[in-house]
């Protein structure tokens, strides 16, 4: 199991960060995919924005974007009146052979 998967299993969303290029490395890796330098692991903000969403029966699924370049697929709970670019909050992440991300919409006034 990779560090990324182990951290997801513990409900921690981390990504590798290249200190040479000063960029998040996505997909996460032990080396920068640009300059091949070593990386450090940093927490990713749990706030994302809704890129796309779909519904099957009463379940909503989405593509969410973190930190302006990390996109993941996940499910949305408490999903009424969804809008593209709406803020989302990552309430749970996990790993059981595949990555799992669960979001809730952030209510704005």
Order of alpha helices (4+ residues) and beta strands (2+ residues): alpha-beta-beta-beta-beta-beta-beta-beta-beta
